[in-house]
Amino acid sequence: MIEKNEGDVSVAVAGTADSQEHTDDQDITMEEAFSRLNKILDEIEGGALPLEKVFKLYQEGLKLIAICEGKIDRIEKQLKIVAEAQ
């Protein structure tokens, strides 16, 4: 995890340190990413977390979404190539 200190707030750029999931791994499956995203939503919607934790979870969620978007883009490109070849 890379941290960037913004004044008094330390910002986690690559996910949360206390997460058991491996969101820093680009090899995470879509199923794993969606499962973790659901857990993040449940934690945030629970409303009992300090703001710093919510922010870290939000950042982790954004990273998971970016990973999923990348995977979807690659699949779409592969499908386009297959369709053009036929």
GUTORKOL-446434 format. One line per field, with one value per residue: residue number from 0; residue in one letter; x negated, y negated, z of N, C-alpha, C, O in turn. Coordinates in Angstrom, 2 decimals, decimal comma. Layout:
nr <- (NUM_...);
rest <- (a_...);
n.px <- (X_...);
n.py <- (Y_...);
n.pz <- (Z_...);
ca.px <- (X_...);
ca.py <- (Y_...);
ca.pz <- (Z_...);
c.px <- (X_...);
c.py <- (Y_...);
c.pz <- (Z_...);
o.px <- (X_...);
o.py <- (Y_...);
o.pz <- (Z_...);
***
This chain:
nr <- (0_1_2_3_4_5_6_7_8_9_10_11_12_13_14_15_16_17_18_19_20_21_22_23_24_25_26_27_28_29_30_31_32_33_34_35_36_37_38_39_40_41_42_43_44_45_46_47_48_49_50_51_52_53_54_55_56_57_58_59_60_61_62_63_64_65_66_67_68_69_70_71_72_73_74_75_76_77_78_79_80_81_82_83_84_85);
rest <- (m_i_e_k_n_e_g_d_v_s_v_a_v_a_g_t_a_d_s_q_e_h_t_d_d_q_d_i_t_m_e_e_a_f_s_r_l_n_k_i_l_d_e_i_e_g_g_a_l_p_l_e_k_v_f_k_l_y_q_e_g_l_k_l_i_a_i_c_e_g_k_i_d_r_i_e_k_q_l_k_i_v_a_e_a_q);
n.px <- (-0,84_-0,53_-1,07_0,01_-0,69_1,43_1,32_2,79_4,06_3,71_3,61_4,70_3,62_3,61_5,62_6,96_5,12_5,93_7,53_8,47_8,57_7,10_6,73_4,75_3,83_3,77_4,68_7,00_10,18_13,24_15,43_14,39_13,78_16,33_17,53_15,97_16,54_19,27_19,04_17,69_19,64_21,64_20,28_19,88_22,52_23,47_22,90_21,47_18,83_15,72_14,95_12,46_12,02_14,19_13,46_11,11_12,18_13,82_11,90_10,65_12,78_13,06_10,69_11,12_13,30_12,04_10,27_12,11_13,34_11,17_10,80_13,25_13,07_10,90_12,06_14,18_12,70_11,49_13,76_14,64_12,55_12,82_15,41_14,95_13,27_14,86);
n.py <- (1,17_-2,17_-5,20_-8,53_-11,52_-14,00_-16,77_-16,61_-14,27_-10,96_-9,33_-6,40_-4,92_-2,55_-0,77_0,72_1,19_3,00_4,76_8,03_8,88_9,11_6,59_5,19_6,73_7,34_9,66_10,46_12,00_11,28_12,08_12,20_9,51_8,28_9,48_8,46_5,73_5,73_6,36_4,09_2,12_2,98_2,56_-0,24_-1,18_-0,36_-2,34_-2,73_-3,39_-5,18_-8,27_-8,24_-5,51_-4,94_-6,47_-5,14_-2,65_-3,46_-4,31_-1,86_-0,54_-2,09_-1,38_1,35_1,19_-0,03_2,00_3,98_2,64_2,52_5,24_5,83_4,16_5,40_7,88_7,08_6,08_8,45_9,90_8,32_8,67_11,41_11,40_9,86_11,53_13,49);
n.pz <- (0,00_-0,84_0,74_1,01_2,45_3,34_4,79_7,87_7,34_6,43_3,42_1,98_-0,89_-2,33_-1,44_1,61_4,60_6,54_5,24_4,31_1,78_-1,52_-3,05_-4,30_-6,25_-9,59_-10,70_-9,56_-9,61_-11,41_-9,94_-7,35_-7,02_-7,20_-5,00_-2,89_-3,27_-2,61_0,13_1,00_0,49_2,28_4,72_4,67_4,44_6,86_8,66_11,05_11,08_11,40_9,71_8,39_7,92_6,25_4,05_3,24_2,56_0,47_-1,40_-1,88_-3,07_-5,42_-6,71_-7,13_-8,89_-11,08_-11,80_-12,59_-14,74_-16,50_-17,05_-18,30_-20,54_-21,89_-22,48_-24,15_-26,33_-27,19_-27,97_-30,08_-31,91_-32,43_-33,56_-35,87_-37,24_-38,17);
ca.px <- (0,00_-1,25_-0,34_-0,34_-0,28_2,02_1,50_3,06_4,78_2,93_4,51_4,27_3,85_3,76_6,49_6,84_4,11_6,53_8,35_7,90_8,64_5,88_7,14_3,60_3,49_4,52_5,18_8,24_11,25_14,40_16,27_13,76_13,91_17,71_17,76_15,35_17,32_20,48_18,64_17,39_20,92_22,27_19,57_20,15_23,94_23,71_22,88_20,81_17,40_15,19_14,82_11,21_12,23_15,09_12,66_10,23_13,02_14,24_10,75_10,50_13,86_12,71_9,65_11,77_14,09_11,10_9,79_13,21_13,48_10,07_11,10_14,36_12,53_10,12_12,99_14,87_11,76_11,34_15,00_14,64_11,60_13,45_16,52_14,39_12,62_15,86);
ca.py <- (0,00_-3,43_-6,22_-9,90_-12,33_-15,29_-17,50_-15,73_-13,08_-10,01_-8,77_-5,12_-4,97_-1,23_0,09_0,59_2,06_4,05_5,61_9,35_9,12_8,73_5,65_4,66_7,77_7,21_10,97_10,74_12,33_10,39_12,56_11,75_8,06_7,95_9,91_7,46_4,50_5,90_6,26_2,68_1,42_3,36_1,88_-1,68_-1,41_-0,09_-3,65_-2,78_-3,53_-6,55_-8,84_-7,79_-4,13_-5,03_-6,99_-4,06_-1,66_-4,09_-4,24_-0,46_-0,28_-2,70_-0,57_2,58_0,83_-0,25_3,33_4,62_1,95_2,96_6,61_5,75_3,58_6,43_8,88_6,47_6,05_9,82_10,25_7,57_9,35_12,67_11,09_9,39_12,65_14,41);
ca.pz <- (0,00_-0,91_1,46_0,70_3,59_2,99_6,05_9,01_6,89_5,65_2,43_1,44_-2,32_-2,94_-0,66_3,04_5,19_7,34_4,40_4,07_0,35_-2,24_-4,08_-5,01_-7,21_-10,84_-11,08_-8,84_-10,55_-11,34_-8,84_-6,11_-6,96_-6,88_-3,62_-2,01_-3,40_-1,79_1,53_1,24_0,57_3,55_5,80_4,61_4,71_8,28_9,28_12,35_10,85_11,38_8,37_7,77_7,45_5,10_2,94_2,79_1,88_-0,78_-2,31_-2,27_-4,01_-6,70_-7,34_-7,61_-10,06_-12,18_-12,22_-13,32_-16,02_-17,35_-17,49_-19,24_-21,78_-22,57_-23,02_-25,29_-27,46_-27,68_-28,66_-31,34_-32,79_-32,84_-34,45_-37,13_-37,90_-38,74);
c.px <- (-0,88_-0,43_-0,89_0,17_0,17_2,29_1,66_3,70_3,85_3,88_3,93_4,62_4,17_4,62_6,26_5,84_4,74_7,47_7,68_7,88_7,35_6,23_5,97_3,17_4,37_5,11_6,44_9,34_12,39_15,29_15,72_13,93_15,33_18,06_17,20_16,10_18,60_20,17_18,35_18,69_21,63_21,63_19,90_21,60_24,30_23,67_22,12_19,30_16,95_14,95_13,56_11,34_13,14_14,32_11,74_11,02_13,49_13,11_10,52_11,56_13,58_11,66_10,23_12,59_13,17_10,56_10,86_13,40_12,39_10,31_12,22_13,89_11,75_11,03_13,74_13,97_11,58_12,58_15,08_13,72_12,19_14,58_16,03_13,75_13,62_16,52);
c.py <- (-1,23_-4,46_-7,59_-10,76_-13,69_-16,05_-16,54_-14,41_-12,21_-9,28_-7,48_-5,08_-3,60_-0,29_-0,08_1,60_3,22_4,94_6,95_9,67_8,64_7,79_4,99_5,60_7,63_8,55_11,36_11,02_11,33_10,79_12,10_10,24_7,66_8,36_8,90_6,14_4,57_5,79_4,81_1,89_1,72_2,63_0,39_-1,98_-1,13_-1,36_-3,77_-2,98_-4,98_-6,99_-8,36_-6,39_-4,12_-5,49_-5,91_-3,00_-2,19_-4,00_-2,80_-0,08_-0,86_-1,89_0,73_2,31_0,63_1,08_4,03_3,97_2,37_4,36_6,62_5,19_4,62_7,48_8,33_6,42_7,44_10,26_9,56_8,24_10,65_12,41_10,64_10,53_13,59_13,87);
c.pz <- (0,00_-0,15_1,11_1,84_3,11_4,28_7,19_8,61_6,06_4,72_1,90_-0,04_-2,89_-2,12_0,81_3,59_5,95_6,54_4,20_2,58_-0,31_-3,38_-4,79_-6,12_-8,45_-11,28_-10,33_-9,87_-10,40_-10,16_-7,50_-5,92_-6,57_-5,45_-2,64_-2,07_-2,58_-0,30_1,91_1,39_1,89_4,72_5,84_4,97_6,17_9,11_10,59_12,23_10,95_9,93_7,67_7,19_6,22_3,87_2,38_2,03_0,52_-1,82_-2,78_-3,29_-5,39_-7,44_-7,89_-8,87_-11,27_-12,70_-13,05_-14,69_-17,00_-17,90_-18,53_-20,57_-22,57_-23,20_-24,22_-26,52_-28,06_-28,46_-30,02_-32,35_-33,30_-33,83_-35,82_-37,93_-38,57_-39,93);
o.px <- (-1,85_0,78_-2,09_1,36_-0,61_3,40_0,76_3,86_3,26_4,84_2,80_5,80_4,94_4,36_5,46_5,74_4,17_8,13_6,48_7,25_6,61_6,05_6,17_2,23_5,59_5,97_6,91_9,41_12,49_15,83_16,47_14,19_15,53_18,81_17,86_16,28_18,98_20,94_18,72_18,83_22,17_22,32_20,15_21,87_25,33_24,32_22,14_18,57_17,70_14,78_13,60_10,84_12,89_14,51_11,61_10,57_13,54_13,36_10,24_11,27_13,84_11,72_9,87_12,58_13,50_10,40_10,55_13,61_12,65_10,05_12,14_14,27_11,90_10,79_13,91_14,43_11,53_12,47_15,55_14,07_12,08_14,70_16,63_13,71_13,25_17,38);
o.py <- (-1,32_-4,59_-7,77_-10,73_-14,45_-15,97_-15,74_-13,53_-12,69_-8,67_-7,45_-5,19_-3,50_0,91_-0,92_2,72_4,30_5,80_7,02_10,65_7,84_8,14_4,31_5,29_7,77_8,57_12,49_10,34_10,63_9,92_11,67_9,76_6,79_7,66_8,52_5,48_3,60_5,20_4,35_1,08_0,82_2,13_-0,17_-2,92_-1,61_-1,45_-4,84_-2,76_-5,89_-6,15_-8,09_-6,11_-3,38_-4,96_-5,78_-2,51_-1,44_-3,67_-2,57_0,62_-0,21_-1,74_1,16_3,11_1,08_1,26_4,61_4,66_2,54_4,62_7,34_5,70_4,72_7,92_9,04_6,69_7,59_10,91_10,15_8,37_10,96_13,12_11,00_10,49_14,39_14,54);
o.pz <- (0,75_-0,38_0,95_2,15_2,53_4,81_7,46_9,45_5,08_5,18_1,41_-0,40_-3,85_-2,12_1,24_3,09_6,00_7,11_3,96_2,17_0,27_-4,55_-5,80_-6,86_-8,36_-12,17_-10,47_-10,90_-9,39_-9,47_-6,62_-4,82_-5,72_-4,76_-1,67_-1,04_-1,92_0,45_2,99_2,31_2,53_5,61_6,90_5,72_6,66_10,15_11,20_13,20_10,62_9,04_6,46_6,10_5,27_2,78_1,16_0,99_-0,46_-2,98_-3,96_-4,27_-6,40_-8,66_-8,99_-9,80_-12,37_-13,91_-14,09_-15,69_-18,19_-19,07_-19,52_-21,63_-23,79_-24,33_-25,22_-27,63_-29,28_-29,50_-31,00_-33,53_-34,49_-34,83_-36,83_-39,16_-39,43_-40,51);
***
